[in-house]
Amino acid sequence: MIRKALILAPLLPLAVGLFACADREEIHADRVAKQAATEAEDDARCRDQGEPGSPAYDACRQDSATQRAQKAQIDYQKARDFDRVLGGLDDL
């Protein structure tokens, strides 16, 4: 029994590392899918303003990107504040 544990113990970090790589690929694929969905939603909403390339369409897309960036900044700040309350990120 102890012998099996001694054999399997060095393999555990390798197995964990392989699972972590798969998770990163899944996370990347999920981000790409969300980005594509967001682009499609923005395109559909802004086509009501005009055809792609028109000033109204471009302004709509720019406004959507600005709003999304502002929301992302607010979400990041909230997460950072929450981490500080818990004692993390003290050095930032």
C-alpha positions in Angstrom: 0.0 0.0 0.0 2.8 2.4 0.9 4.7 1.4 -2.1 1.7 2.4 -4.4 1.5 5.7 -2.6 5.2 6.4 -3.2 4.8 5.5 -6.9 1.7 7.6 -7.4 2.8 10.7 -5.4 5.2 12.0 -8.1 2.6 11.6 -10.7 0.0 13.7 -9.0 1.5 17.1 -9.9 1.7 16.0 -13.5 -1.9 15.0 -13.6 -2.9 18.3 -12.0 -0.8 20.2 -14.5 -2.5 18.4 -17.4 -6.0 19.2 -16.1 -5.0 22.9 -15.7 -3.9 23.1 -19.3 -7.3 21.7 -20.4 -9.0 24.3 -18.2 -7.1 27.1 -19.8 -8.0 26.0 -23.3 -11.7 25.8 -22.2 -11.5 29.3 -20.7 -9.9 30.7 -23.9 -12.6 29.0 -26.0 -15.3 30.4 -23.8 -13.9 33.9 -24.0 -13.7 33.7 -27.8 -17.3 32.4 -28.0 -18.5 35.2 -25.7 -16.6 37.8 -27.8 -18.2 36.5 -31.0 -21.7 36.6 -29.4 -21.1 40.1 -28.2 -19.9 41.2 -31.6 -23.0 39.7 -33.2 -25.4 41.4 -30.7 -23.7 44.8 -31.3 -23.9 44.3 -35.0 -27.6 43.4 -34.9 -28.4 46.4 -32.7 -26.3 48.9 -34.6 -27.7 47.8 -38.0 -30.9 49.5 -37.0 -28.9 52.8 -37.0 -27.5 52.2 -40.5 -25.4 49.9 -42.7 -21.9 48.9 -41.6 -19.4 51.6 -42.5 -22.0 54.4 -42.2 -21.3 57.2 -39.6 -24.3 56.2 -37.5 -23.4 52.5 -37.4 -19.8 53.3 -36.5 -20.9 55.7 -33.7 -23.2 53.0 -32.4 -20.4 50.4 -32.3 -18.1 52.9 -30.7 -20.7 53.7 -28.0 -21.2 50.0 -27.3 -17.5 49.5 -26.9 -17.2 52.5 -24.6 -20.1 51.3 -22.4 -18.6 47.8 -22.3 -15.2 49.1 -21.3 -16.7 51.3 -18.6 -18.6 48.3 -17.2 -15.5 46.2 -17.2 -13.6 48.9 -15.3 -16.3 49.1 -12.7 -16.5 45.3 -12.3 -12.7 45.2 -12.0 -12.7 47.9 -9.3 -15.5 46.1 -7.4 -13.5 42.8 -7.5 -10.3 44.7 -6.4 -12.2 46.4 -3.5 -13.7 43.1 -2.4 -10.2 41.4 -2.4 -8.8 44.3 -0.3 -11.6 43.8 2.2 -10.6 40.1 2.4 -7.0 41.1 2.8 -5.7 40.3 -0.6 -4.0 42.7 -3.1 -2.6 44.9 -0.3 0.4 45.8 -2.4 -1.6 47.4 -5.2 
